[in-house]
Amino acid sequence: MVDTLLGTGMAALSLVLALRLRNHGPFYTVIGFVSLPLTFISTAFAPLGTMSGWLRTLAGLNPLTYAIDAVRSVVLEHAGLAAIGHLGFYLLVFDGLCLVLGVAVFRRTLC
């Protein structure tokens, strides 16, 4: 469930980039330039509690943090759907924002 929610938002953002950029080169450059910092500014490598204040704020805005925390809770703590529901909610909000942006860019591209 969580991977689908994260994938939906990331796919929408990728489509926005693909519609705005004309060639493959800049598309892959932007994807690489954005995905690596998103990974490092998440809880993939360090728990949220050990991060400094500014990094904790950035990690709190990062949708990857919520997906990683949900998967970690299910695998390590055998958490159920009710326990990770609030993390899924944040990913649903992220998906909604990405889909609204995607529809707006798609409409602008068609007109």
C-alpha positions in Angstrom: 0.0 0.0 0.0 2.7 2.5 1.0 4.9 1.8 -2.0 1.9 2.3 -4.3 1.1 5.7 -2.6 4.7 6.8 -2.9 5.0 5.5 -6.5 1.8 7.3 -7.6 3.1 10.7 -6.4 6.6 10.1 -7.9 5.1 9.0 -11.2 3.0 12.2 -11.4 6.0 14.3 -10.7 8.0 12.4 -13.4 5.2 13.0 -15.9 5.2 16.7 -15.0 9.0 16.8 -15.7 8.6 14.8 -18.9 5.9 17.2 -20.2 8.0 20.3 -19.4 11.4 19.1 -20.6 12.0 18.4 -24.3 14.9 15.9 -24.2 15.9 12.8 -22.3 19.1 14.3 -21.0 17.7 17.1 -18.9 15.0 14.8 -17.6 17.4 12.2 -16.2 19.7 15.0 -14.9 16.8 16.4 -12.9 15.7 13.0 -11.6 19.2 12.1 -10.5 19.8 15.6 -9.0 16.5 15.3 -6.9 16.3 11.7 -6.0 19.7 11.4 -4.3 19.2 14.3 -1.9 15.6 13.1 -1.2 17.1 9.8 -0.1 19.7 11.4 2.2 17.1 13.8 3.6 14.9 11.0 4.8 15.0 8.4 7.6 16.6 5.8 5.3 20.0 6.2 6.9 19.4 7.8 10.3 16.4 8.0 12.6 14.5 11.2 12.8 15.4 11.8 16.5 19.1 11.8 15.8 18.9 14.5 13.1 19.6 18.2 13.7 16.7 20.6 13.8 16.9 21.9 10.2 17.5 18.4 8.8 14.6 17.1 10.9 12.3 19.8 9.4 13.4 18.9 5.8 12.9 15.2 6.6 9.4 15.9 7.9 8.5 17.5 4.5 10.0 14.6 2.6 7.4 12.0 1.5 10.1 9.3 1.4 10.4 9.6 5.2 6.8 8.6 5.6 7.1 5.6 3.3 10.3 4.4 4.9 8.9 4.7 8.4 5.7 2.8 7.4 7.7 0.0 5.8 10.1 -0.1 8.7 7.2 -0.3 11.2 5.6 -3.2 9.3 8.8 -5.2 8.9 10.5 -4.6 12.3 7.5 -4.2 14.6 4.9 -6.2 12.6 2.6 -3.2 12.7 -0.8 -3.4 11.2 -2.7 -1.1 8.8 -4.1 0.9 11.7 -0.7 1.6 13.1 0.6 3.0 9.8 -2.6 4.8 8.8 -1.4 8.2 9.7 1.8 7.7 7.5 -0.4 6.7 4.6 -2.5 9.8 5.1 0.5 12.0 4.6 1.3 10.1 1.4 -2.3 10.5 0.2 -1.9 14.3 0.7 1.4 14.1 -1.3 -0.4 12.2 -4.0 -3.2 14.6 -4.2 -0.9 17.6 -4.6 1.2 15.8 -7.2 -1.9 14.8 -9.2 -3.3 18.3 -9.1 0.0 19.6 -10.4 0.2 16.9 -13.0 -3.3 17.7 -14.3 -2.6 21.4 -14.5 0.7 20.9 -16.4 -1.0 18.3 -18.7 -3.9 20.8 -19.5 -1.4 23.6 -20.1 0.6 21.3 -22.5 -2.5 20.3 -24.5 -3.7 23.9 -25.0 
